[in-house]
Amino acid sequence: AVIGREFNFETLAGVLAENRPLQPPPTNANHDATANLDDALADLLRLELIREKSRTAPTSTRAFTFKHVLTQETAYSTLLLSRRRELHGRVADFLEHTNPDRAEDMARHFMEARQGLRALPHLISAGERAARAYATQEAIGYFQQALDLPEFVKPPDLLRRAYEGLGDALTFANDMPRAVATYEALLVHAESVNDIPAQVSALTKLASTYAIRMGQFERAMHYLNEGDRLARAYHDKDGISELNLVHCMMCTIAADFAGVVRYMDETVALSEELGATDRMVTALAHMANSQMLTTDYEQ
């Protein structure tokens, strides 16, 4: 019931393992545990409380589901809160050792176990995965959960990813006021810990939002110039190349195609140094587009 409406033999065996860290399903050395688990599942199947999803699968991958969701909810509600949290923690531990790509499940179980800091990286990974799948509201929920965690000390790199992820998702959802507030919060946080690359990132995203999404070019230039100053003083090559992409968009809007080529030329060089292939491709595409518009076909 703690694992969820659907569960498999492997996870059950791992959670029931007596020794920590939790291990994959029991081997021949503890065959009795496997037999006991088989007997328990057989009883539940006979009583029609659960059903098997695949009867032909190997034992370790056999999957089951509660026949009725009310059965799961009733079983779950009978557990003491302390026991519930312990089991959620054990499920999360097992998944972390055996299925590290199941970010959504690990985030949920660590949150239910009241282990917020351990949930944090999984919440952010789940948010990033949801954003890539265009599940925007789901992504916003994961990132907001990560930022709302009560723990005072959070790793700076994870906080930056959470703020950026939330801001980007809100921008995609066209919620500009909340997106701006999120990037401003990132800027305040980055300044408080003197994290220059995070400050540059926040300034870049504020500039992009104000210019491209809100049409407030003067305000955008304020953020862009400040970000440029910081990035070049700190030799933040990644920050400079990202800022240049915003410069490029603003130059395109102003029909300053020579400016596009100038900024993108620098971004190509920096991306080559950093091994940032995706950004280099983007820069080359912008540059080629501007050169076509100025009939510089050879280039």
SULBELCOR-V719072 format. One record per residue. N is the residue number from 1. NEAR is the number of other C-alpha atoms within 12 Angstrom. Layout:
# SULBELCOR-V719072
n=(N:N)
near=(NEAR:NEAR)
This chain:
# SULBELCOR-V719072
n=(1:2:3:4:5:6:7:8:9:10:11:12:13:14:15:16:17:18:19:20:21:22:23:24:25:26:27:28:29:30:31:32:33:34:35:36:37:38:39:40:41:42:43:44:45:46:47:48:49:50:51:52:53:54:55:56:57:58:59:60:61:62:63:64:65:66:67:68:69:70:71:72:73:74:75:76:77:78:79:80:81:82:83:84:85:86:87:88:89:90:91:92:93:94:95:96:97:98:99:100:101:102:103:104:105:106:107:108:109:110:111:112:113:114:115:116:117:118:119:120:121:122:123:124:125:126:127:128:129:130:131:132:133:134:135:136:137:138:139:140:141:142:143:144:145:146:147:148:149:150:151:152:153:154:155:156:157:158:159:160:161:162:163:164:165:166:167:168:169:170:171:172:173:174:175:176:177:178:179:180:181:182:183:184:185:186:187:188:189:190:191:192:193:194:195:196:197:198:199:200:201:202:203:204:205:206:207:208:209:210:211:212:213:214:215:216:217:218:219:220:221:222:223:224:225:226:227:228:229:230:231:232:233:234:235:236:237:238:239:240:241:242:243:244:245:246:247:248:249:250:251:252:253:254:255:256:257:258:259:260:261:262:263:264:265:266:267:268:269:270:271:272:273:274:275:276:277:278:279:280:281:282:283:284:285:286:287:288:289:290:291:292:293:294:295:296:297:298:299)
near=(30:37:39:26:25:24:30:35:33:33:38:40:38:36:35:28:28:16:15:16:20:27:26:30:30:28:18:10:10:17:15:15:23:26:20:17:28:22:14:19:29:18:15:20:20:14:14:17:25:28:25:26:20:17:14:11:15:12:25:25:21:25:26:32:27:31:22:17:17:16:22:23:18:16:20:23:15:15:18:13:16:14:17:25:24:25:33:35:34:35:44:41:34:34:35:30:21:22:20:19:19:24:30:32:32:37:38:35:35:37:34:27:27:25:28:28:27:29:39:40:39:36:44:40:29:38:39:35:25:25:30:18:14:18:20:28:26:27:36:38:27:39:42:30:31:41:38:23:26:16:18:12:15:24:20:26:21:27:37:37:35:41:44:43:43:45:43:39:38:33:32:23:22:19:22:27:19:24:34:34:25:36:41:30:28:40:34:22:26:27:21:14:20:17:24:33:35:38:39:44:43:44:43:44:44:44:40:40:39:30:31:30:27:21:18:18:26:17:21:30:29:20:34:37:25:27:39:35:24:29:31:21:16:20:18:26:30:34:36:38:39:39:44:45:41:41:41:38:35:31:27:27:18:16:18:21:28:26:27:35:34:26:33:39:30:29:39:34:25:27:29:21:16:19:16:20:17:17:30:29:21:24:36:29:22:33:36:25:25:31:26:17:19:20:13:15:12:8:14)
